[in-house]
Amino acid sequence: MLNGDRIRLMTEMAIYEKREGRQDERVDAYFKSDYLSAELLKSFLAATLVFLMLVGVYCLYHFEELMLTIYSLDLNALARQILTRYILFLLVFLAITLVVYLRRYNHTRRNLREYYRNLKELSAGYERNEEP
């Protein structure tokens, strides 16, 4: 005879496997530090690319002004200013990345702990109902 609690538990587990389970297993394949390092590296590259694109758009928008004042600009001061803004942009971007992916990793671990707990509970239910 089928047990209603086991059916409910199997249904919950199947829904989890179908929706979040695959993604959670990919995340769980990493240690926390490795996962965060990989995501921070990707974010570093993305932030650098975005910053370069923003500087390029700014230069294109102010092209005429830049061409007229190119010889009177203090290039060292300009480079320091751009570098400072890049570092601030990068720190904010990486801080947001760290918070988001740390929360995502912890959420995944909680989901997997719950899944494995349900799996043990289901297995124990089958063992209790076995008859020799």
N, C-alpha and C positions, 0 to 999 in steps of 0.2 A: 504494500500500500504506500502511496505517496504521502509525504509529510508536507503540510502547507508551509511550515517555516523553512524547510529546505528548498522548496520551490521559490519562495520569496528571495531567499539568499542567493540561489543560483541566478535568478533573474537580475538582481542587483549587480552581481558580479559580471554577468554577460553584458549588461548596459555599460558598466565601467570599462570593460575590455574594449568594447566597440567605440566608445567616445574618447576617453582619456588614456586608456591603458597603453596603447602603442607609443604615444608621446612620452608617457611617464617611464616606460621601460627604456627608451633612448636616453632620457635624462639620468635614470638610475644607473646606467652603465658607467658613469663617471663618479669619481670622488668629488666632494663639494669643491675643493680647491681647484681641481682640474677643470670642472665645469665652469666655475666662475672665471678662471684664467682664460679659457677659450672664448667665453662671451665678452670679456673685457678686451681681448685682442681684436675681436671682430668689431667691437664698438670703437676702439681706438682708430682702426682703419677707416671705418665709416665716418667718424667725427673729423678726421683729417681730410678726407675727401669732401665732406660737406663744407668745412671751413675754406678749403681752397676754392670751391665753387662759389661761395659767398664773396670771397675776396675778388675773384674773377668778375662776378656780376657787378660788384661795386666799382671795379676799375673800368669796366665797359660803360657803366652808367655815367661815371665822371671822367670819361676819356679826354674830352676837350680840356677840362680844367687841369688834369694831370699833365697833358702835353704842354700846356702853357707854363706850368710851374715846375717842370721836371728838373730844370737846372738850378732852381733856387731852393729845392727841397733838401732838408737835412736827412740824408738816407739812413744814417745810423739811428737817429731818433725815430724815424718811420719804421725801421726794422724792429727796434725795441718795442714800439707801440703795437705792431702787428704780432710780434711774438708773445707779448703780455696778453693780448686779447685771445690769441690761440690757446695759451695755457689755461686761461680762465674758462674758455669755451670747452676745452678738453676735460678739465676737472669737473665741471658741471655735468657734462655728457657722461663721463665715466661713473660719477656718483649716482646718477639716475640709473645707469645700467646695473651697477652693483646692487642697488636696492631692489630693482625689478627682478633680476635673476636670482638673487638670494631668496626672495619671497617665493619665486616660482620653484626653486629647488626644494625648499622646505615644504611647500604645499604638495609637491610630488612625493616626497618621502612620507608625509602623513597619509596621502592616498594609498600608497603601496603598503604601508603598515596595516591600514584598515583592510585592504584587499587580502593580505596574507592572514590576518586574523580571521576574516570570514572564511578563507580557504581551510584553515585549521578547524574552525567550528563546523564546517560542512563535513570534513573528513571524520571528525569525532562523532557527528550525528550518524554517519553511515556505520561506524564501528559499533555504536551502541545498539543499532537496530539489526545487526547481523545475527542470524541464528544458525547454530551448528547443525 
